Amino acid sequence: MGWSWAGAVGAAKKQNEEDEAPREHESIALIIGVTGLVGNNLAEILPLSDTPGGPWKVYGVARRPRPSWNDDYPINYIQCDVLDREDTQAKLSTLTDITHLFYATWTNRPSEAENCEANGRMLQNVLDALIPNSPNLKHICLQTGRKHYIGPFEAFGKFETQLETPYSEDMPRLNYINFYYTLEDILCKEVQKKAGLTWSVHRPGTIFGFSPYSMMNLVGTLCAYAAICKHEGMVLRFPGSKEVWDGYSDCSDADLIAEHQIWAAVDPHAKNEAFNVNNGDVFKWKHLWKVLAEEFGVECGEYEEGQRLTFEELMKDKGGVWDEMVRENGLTPTRLEDVGLWWFADVILGNKCFLDTMNKSKEHGFLGFRNSKKSFVSWIHKVKAHKIVP
């Protein structure tokens, strides 16, 4: 990994380079949600020799057994359900050497009130196990997201006063319950229990990344959709709104988000702050749609005026087709309902265009960026490389 933003990490990286013999495991990371879109990238990047703040020893926590697409990273994998307080205490309270916590997980419940309770309990369980037992804990990175500005899924379009884009970190909270707010409140309360413990909050937009376990895996979902279109000889129709088709969108590359969190973890100028994180450019989905069609060799459709399509309608009853594709192409065994998150794709492509500003991150020293088109293509290639789609 070439740290193109190396100047942004300031003294931390400079000191590491000047040390003639860096101490073994300068930093000890605990990643909660290590098989998610960003956790998977943190597991890949943190152990690398040139990662700022290192050398890093890395623990990774996830609820399910370690998947094959994550098992080549040199981390200590811990299967633990952080929603279960006893399981969390038993497995995490013994990790007394942790210096940095990267919290990048969530659970989905039918209502936002239930989301607040369940997700708040998960974070509380982790902090209760870690803070009293990790004397060297220095920093906590909490990943939330753009719903901080637009509200939870159940409340989309229901606010009398909408915040105007581009969203900046100093905007007021919406007058609606939001589990992101719950997590931030718990974090700010708990860090007061340990002198010198700092925090950062990271708010990505739509994430481009790779994780068959993620509940918000847009690239993987679009790959599954395009692969089915290819298999059945269908046109790659666009199930989305005209605003999203024609308007400017942004996204957050999972690698970039991981770099952003590592920067905040080691740079003194990034402490106790909330930051947006996106690629730093904009794109139009009508352009990326052509890229998707080219990558899968299918005919590219256009926005269909007057006909509101949805992924859920187009892809219903396609489970048997997917099973057939998996057998015929020797793909990694998966269920379509796990790979194709149609509800999420409908939310992202069927809504409005949302944009964030990265000014605060840049002003604090983070200069990283990604080309969103290249990012999109690279993650498509990774989905194919792991034989999730043909």
C-alpha positions, -999 to +999 in steps of 0.1 A: +000+000+000+014+033-010+003+060+014-004+088-011-017+108+019+014+102+040+020+139+046-014+140+063-004+116+091+022+140+104+045+132+132+032+097+138+045+082+105+076+104+104+086+091+138+080+055+127+102+060+096+130+075+117+131+047+142+161+025+134+144-005+149+106+000+155+094-018+185+074-050+180+037-042+178+038-005+183+000-005+182-026-032+190-059-029+171-093-044+178-116-044+148-153-050+156-170-060+124-139-074+107-159-091+079-178-060+069-171-037+040-147-015+060-136-040+086-123-063+059-101-036+045-088-026+080-078-062+084-059-061+051-042-027+056-033-025+093-008-054+093+011-040+064+047-028+071+042+008+060+009+014+078+012+045+100+013+039+137+027+004+132+039-023+134+003-033+142-009-064+159-046-069+149-075-087+165-107-090+144-142-097+158-172-110+139-203-130+148-199-157+122-170-182+116-141-167+096-149-167+058-125-179+032-123-145+016-109-130+049-087-158+061-054-148+045-050-116+065-025-119+094-049-112+122-062-129+153-098-138+145-123-139+173-158-152+167-180-133+191-216-119+192-212-085+207-250-083+211-245-110+238-230-093+269-217-125+284-200-136+252-185-102+248-171-100+283-157-136+281-139-130+248-129-093+248-122-085+285-091-107+283-076-085+255-056-063+279-031-050+253-055-031+230-044+004+221-069+013+193-105+002+188-121+003+153-158-001+157-174-008+122-205-029+127-242-026+131-274-047+133-306-041+115-340-042+133-376-036+121-378-001+136-354+027+145-363+024+181-352-012+181-321-002+161-312+023+188-316-003+216-298-031+198-269-011+183-265+009+215-263-023+235-236-037+212-213-007+215-219-006+253-210-043+256-177-037+238-167-006+257-176-022+290-153-051+282-125-030+269-122+003+287-117-012+323-093-039+311-071-022+285-048+002+303-031+012+271-062+021+251-056+054+234-083+059+207-117+047+195-128+051+159-166+048+155-180+044+120-216+057+114-227+072+081-247+096+061-280+087+078-267+111+104-279+139+080-308+123+062-323+102+090-330+064+093-346+045+065-380+045+081-381+083+081-368+091+046-388+121+032-408+126+064-389+156+077-405+190+074-371+207+073-344+189+052-308+197+056-293+211+025-264+194+007-235+193+008-237+180+043-211+193+068-202+179+102-214+210+121-250+206+109-276+200+137-291+166+144-325+159+129-354+158+153-359+121+150-344+091+168-313+077+151-291+049+163-261+068+150-269+095+175-272+068+202-238+055+194-222+089+195-238+097+228-226+064+243-191+069+230-187+105+243-200+094+277-177+063+280-145+079+269-147+102+300-140+071+321-104+069+311-080+098+311-064+106+278-087+084+258-097+100+225-122+093+198-132+100+162-165+095+143-164+086+106-194+092+084-191+076+050-218+079+023-226+050+000-197+025+004-180+008-026-163-022-012-163-060-009-180-082+017-206-109+010-216-106+046-225-069+045-261-057+047-252-026+026-231-041-002-242-021-032-214-032-056-220-068-048-257-064-053-252-047-087-228-075-097-254-101-089-281-082-108-258-078-139-248-114-138-284-125-138-291-102-167-262-118-186-273-153-178-308-146-190-299-124-219-317-094-205-310-057-209-294-041-179-324-020-170-320+009-145-343+004-115-340+039-100-351+075-100-344+101-128-327+123-102-302+096-094-297+087-131-290+123-142-278+139-110-244+141-092-237+114-066-207+106-045-194+075-028-169+063-002-143+037-012-139+011+016-101+013+013-102+051+017-125+048+048-100+024+064-072+049+056-093+077+071-098+058+103-061+049+106-052+086+100-076+096+128-062+069+151-026+081+148-027+118+140-031+142+170-049+168+149-078+144+143-088+137+179-123+141+193-138+151+160-165+138+136-156+136+100-173+129+067-154+106+044-160+103+007-138+099-024-136+136-031-152+135-065-187+132-080-202+109-107-235+102-125-251+068-123-259+069-159-222+068-166-214+040-141-243+020-155-225+018-188-194+007-169-214-021-152-228-032-185-194-033-201-179-053-172-206-080-176-210-079-214-247-070-213-267-044-232-269-012-212-304+001-206-314+037-200-337+055-175-372+045-185-394+076-184-427+071-167-420+035-155-409+031-119-389-001-117-375-016-085-348-042-080-371-062-058-397-065-086-372-074-113-353-099-091-382-116-073-383-154-078-347-154-092-334-177-064-335-208-086-318-189-114-290-179-090-286-215-077-282-227-113-256-200-120-236-210-090-236-247-101-228-240-137-200-216-130-184-232-100-190-201-079-187-197-042-219-212-027-242-184-017-279-177-015-293-149-037-310-132-007-276-129+009-258-115-022-285-094-038-297-068-012-325-055-035-341-033-008-309-015-002-302-009-039-337+004-042-331+029-014-298+041-029-308+043-066-345+051-062-341+081-039-324+115-043-288+126-047-269+133-015-235+150-013-211+155+016-182+180+019-147+168+028-134+202+038-132+194+075-110+163+069-088+183+045-084+211+069-074+187+096-048+171+074-064+142+055-057+145+018-067+110+006-090+106-023-102+080-049-114+080-085-149+067-081-151+052-115-119+033-109-131+024-075-163+009-089-144-012-114-118-024-089-145-037-065-164-054-094-131-072-102-128-083-066-163-097-065-154-117-096-120-128-083-136-143-052-160-162-075-192-146-061-203-138-097-190-153-130 
